[in-house]
Amino acid sequence: MKLGRVTGRVVSTRKVESFEGIKLLLVQPVDENSIPYGDPLVAFDTIQSGTGDLIYYETSKEAGRVLETLMNPCDAAIVGIVDNIFSEDKKR
């Protein structure tokens, strides 16, 4: 799973039938310190997240498994909202 921040919404008037009724959001990948990296991507929102939320998402074949229709062309799907991140500095 990967971390990201929802930065906006994508509106599509025509979709593949298996995507009907599913919200599309623009996600900026971030690292564990919430620092953006890489290019933004479009992800399906299955958990009612919104702009500004820190989320975790899945890509590839695993992303398509969150939809009811297993055979679909989904590349990225939001699977959870992050409440907090705790980490220990492991310098030795």
Backbone hydrogen bonds in HBPLUS format (Angstrom, degrees):
<---DONOR---> <-ACCEPTOR-->    atom                        ^
c    i                          cat <-CA-CA->   ^        H-A-AA   ^      H-
h    n   atom  resd res      DA  || num        DHA   H-A  angle D-A-AA Bond
n    s   type  num  typ     dist DA aas  dist angle  dist       angle   num
A0002-LYS N   A0057-TYR O   2.93 MM  55  5.34 161.8  1.96 152.8 158.8     1
A0057-TYR N   A0002-LYS O   2.80 MM  55  5.34 152.3  1.88 147.5 156.9     2
A0030-VAL N   A0003-LEU O   3.15 MM  27  5.60 164.5  2.18 120.4 122.8     3
A0004-GLY N   A0055-ILE O   2.94 MM  51  5.36 149.6  2.04 150.5 149.1     4
A0055-ILE N   A0004-GLY O   2.81 MM  51  5.36 168.2  1.83 156.7 160.6     5
A0005-ARG N   A0028-GLN O   2.87 MM  23  5.25 153.6  1.94 139.1 146.2     6
A0028-GLN N   A0005-ARG O   2.90 MM  23  5.25 171.3  1.90 149.7 150.1     7
A0006-VAL N   A0053-ASP O   3.02 MM  47  5.54 162.4  2.05 157.2 161.1     8
A0052-GLY N   A0006-VAL O   2.76 MM  46  5.26 174.8  1.76 143.0 144.7     9
A0007-THR N   A0026-LEU O   2.84 MM  19  5.60 162.1  1.87 150.5 156.5    10
A0026-LEU N   A0008-GLY O   2.83 MM  18  4.99 168.1  1.85 126.8 131.0    11
A0010-VAL N   A0024-LEU O   3.03 MM  14  5.28 177.3  2.03 132.1 132.3    12
A0019-PHE N   A0016-VAL O   2.81 MM   3  5.47 160.5  1.85 125.6 132.4    13
A0020-GLU N   A0017-GLU O   3.27 MM   3  5.50 169.6  2.28 111.8 114.9    14
A0022-ILE N   A0019-PHE O   3.17 MM   3  5.67 154.8  2.23 141.8 139.1    15
A0045-ASP N   A0023-LYS O   2.89 MM  22  5.42 163.4  1.92 159.7 160.2    16
A0025-LEU N   A0043-ALA O   2.90 MM  18  5.44 169.7  1.91 160.6 163.9    17
A0043-ALA N   A0025-LEU O   2.88 MM  18  5.44 163.9  1.90 158.1 163.5    18
A0027-VAL N   A0041-LEU O   2.76 MM  14  5.31 170.8  1.77 164.3 167.6    19
A0041-LEU N   A0027-VAL O   2.84 MM  14  5.31 155.2  1.90 148.1 155.5    20
A0037-TYR N   A0029-PRO O   3.06 MM   8  5.86 156.8  2.11 143.3 143.7    21
A0031-ASP N   A0035-ILE O   3.03 MM   4  5.46 147.3  2.14 130.3 138.1    22
A0034-SER N   A0031-ASP O   2.92 MM   3  5.20 156.6  1.98 123.0 122.9    23
A0044-PHE N   A0076-ALA O   3.00 MM  32  6.38 162.4  2.03 136.2 136.0    24
A0078-ILE N   A0044-PHE O   2.76 MM  34  5.98 171.3  1.77 168.5 169.6    25
A0053-ASP N   A0050-GLY O   3.08 MM   3  5.79 165.1  2.11 142.9 145.7    26
A0082-VAL N   A0054-LEU O   2.78 MM  28  5.47 165.6  1.80 142.9 147.4    27
A0056-TYR N   A0080-GLY O   2.92 MM  24  5.35 155.5  1.98 141.4 143.8    28
A0079-VAL N   A0056-TYR O   3.04 MM  23  6.11 162.7  2.07 149.0 154.6    29
A0058-GLU N   A0077-ALA O   2.94 MM  19  5.53 160.2  1.98 154.9 158.9    30
A0077-ALA N   A0058-GLU O   2.96 MM  19  5.53 156.1  2.02 156.9 163.7    31
A0060-SER N   A0075-ASP O   3.06 MM  15  5.19 131.5  2.30 141.7 139.6    32
A0063-ALA N   A0060-SER O   3.09 MM   3  5.57 136.2  2.29 109.9 120.5    33
A0065-ARG N   A0062-GLU O   3.21 MM   3  5.36 147.3  2.33 101.1 110.5    34
A0066-VAL N   A0063-ALA O   3.39 MM   3  6.06 171.1  2.39 117.1 119.6    35
A0067-LEU N   A0064-GLY O   3.45 MM   3  5.91 161.7  2.49 109.3 114.2    36
